[in-house]
């Protein structure tokens, strides 16, 4: 009985450790700086450059959803401050997703123009799970919010970076952009710390399974000794 009790305690410890790891998977560091301060030597740079709404993405990357590659300012949306090239614009009620299928990353950055409270950025893991949700208010407060304003205010046009805690075991494989109103404007998306993409098994299930397996083995040994 003592051996079985000990194994049960070990199994519970495994479940608790797995829960802690799962919680830590959402940990990371969010920072920003005024202006289009693109990090040096990123693993990947997606700059959306091109003409007439066309661009070429880095190998393995793709853009889906409803977004527009545009220049300048019109109809309530504004180019990020100082941006004279094509940028990505996600209009009110629309969603777009930038994904990679070959590699996943430790962190990312993007130039976020005229930051609004209704702009939402979701950080996606290799399994398509949401690792982190970032709104404009997480970056700066108060936000712009009034269409066509603050596009020349450096405090509201910022290069935003997010880095996962190295202990989480998670990887960044994509970004999802949503705007509740006009509009989410961004450019110069960077990813860094690239490794081949893999879909990790949830830590809680792995540790729980190991604990249960130990309990079964201990129970079998006990029955053999009794027999």
N, C-alpha and C positions, 0 to 999 in steps of 0.2 A: 504493500500500500504506500509506503514511504517513497518508493521509486516512482510510482505513478503520480503521486502528489507533486514530486519534484519536477517531473516532466510537464505536468499541467502548468506549474509556475513558469517553466521555461517557455512554454507555448504562449502564455499570456504576455510574458516579457517581449516575445517576438512580435506579437500583435501591437503592443504599445510602441515599440521601436518603429514598426512600419508606419503607424499612424503619425509619429513624429516626422518621419521622412516625407510622408505625403504632404504634411503641413508645410514643411520646409521647401517643398517643390515650388511654392508660390513666392518664395523669398527672392529678393533681388534688389538692385540699386538703380534708382531713377534719378537722373540729373539733367540739367539743361543750361544752356548758355545763350545770351542774345546773339542773333545773327546766324548766318549760314556758315558755321564753323565745322566743316566736314573733317572727321578724324583722319589722320594720316595713315596710309597703308592698311586700309580695311581688307578683309578677305574678299568682299564683293561690294561693288558700288552700282546701284541702280539709279541712274540720273534722268531717265525718261527723255533724254535728248533725241531729237529727230524733227520731222516736219509733218504738218497736216495730220497730227494725231497718231503718227506712227513712230515706233521706237524698236530697238533691238534689246532684248533682255539677256542677261548673263546666262550661261549654260545651266539648264536645270530649273530656271525660274519661269514663272508664268503669272499673268494677271487675269483674274476672272471677276465677274460681277458687273456692276453698272458704275463706271467711272469714265472721265474724259481726260485725255491728254491735251492740254491747251497752253496758251501763252497770254500774257496781259491780264486785264480785268474787265468784267462785264456782268450785267444781270445780278449784281449783289455779291459775286465772288471776286476775290482779289488775289493777284499773284503774291507769293511770299516776298517780303521786302528784298529789293535788289535783284530778284530773279528775272533774268532776261531770256531764259530758255524754257522749253516745255516743262510743265510740272503736272502732277496728278491732282485732279479735282473731283471730289465725291460730293455730289449735291444733296440737298435735303431729302431725307427718307431713303437714300441709296446706300448700298454696301459694295465694297470691293475687297478682293483678297489677293495678296501677293504671296505666292508659295514657292518652295523649292522641294524637289523630289529626290535630289541626289545627296544633299548635304544638310546638316543642321548645325546650329551656331550657339555660341555662348552669350552673344549680345547683339544689339542692333542700334542704329541711330537714324534719325530723319530730321529734315528741316521742316518744321511745322509752322505754316503761315497764319497770321492773324488768328491766334488760338481762341477757340470758342468753347464754352462750357458744354455745348451739345455735340462736340466732336468726341468720338469714342474710338479708341485703338485697342484691339485685342491681340495679345501675343499668343501664338499657337505653337503647341508642341508637335513632336514627330507623329503622334497618333491623332492629331487634329484637335486635341484637347486645349482648352483655354488655360494658359499658365498665368496670365495677368491681364487685367482690364485697366486701361489708363484713360482718363477723361481729361479734357482741357483744364479742369479745376485741379487735377493732380499735379499739373505742371506749373500753373501760375493762377493767382487770384488777385483782383478780378480779371475776367477774360474779356475778349473783344465783344462778341455776341451780336453787335449791330452790323448787318451786312454792309460791305463797302467801306468800313472804317478800320482804323488802326493798322492798315497794311504797311505804313511807314514807321511804325512804332517798334523799335528794336526789342523792347521788353515783352512784346506780344508776338514776335517772330523769332523763334528760338530753335536751336539745334538740340534735340532731345535724344538722350541715350538711355538704354536700359540694359543692365547686365544681370544674368542669373547668378544666384549663389552657386559656387562650384560644388557644394555638397548635396545639391538637390538631385543630381542624376538626370535632370531633364535637359532637353535641348530645344532651341528655337528653330522651327521649320517654316514659319510663315507669320504674316501680319494681316489682320482684318480691320478695315476702316469703315466707320459708319458715321453719318452726320444726321442729326435730327432736324437741321435747318440748313440754309445756305451759308457756308459750305465748309468742307474739310479740304484744305489746300496743303500739299506737301511735295517735297522734292528731295533728291539726293539721299536715298535710303542706303544705309550701309549695314553690312553684317560682318561679324568678326569671330574668330575662333572656330573655323569650320571643321567638321568631322563628318564622315559618312553617316547618313541617316539610318537609325535603327529605332524600332518601336519597343521601348522597355516594358517588361512585365511589371505590373504594379507591385511595389515592395511589400505592401501589406499582405497580398495574397501569397507571395513567395514565402514570407516568414511564417505566416499562419499555417501554410501547408507543411512546412518543415516541422513546426511544433506538433501538428496532428499526427504526422508520420512517426515522430518520436514516441508519442503516446501509444500508438498502435503497436509499435515494436516492443515497448516496455510491457504492455498488457500481454502480448504473446509469450514473452519470456517468463512472466509471472505464472501463466497457466501451465507452461511446460514444467516449471519447478514444482508446482502443486501436484501435477500428475505424477 
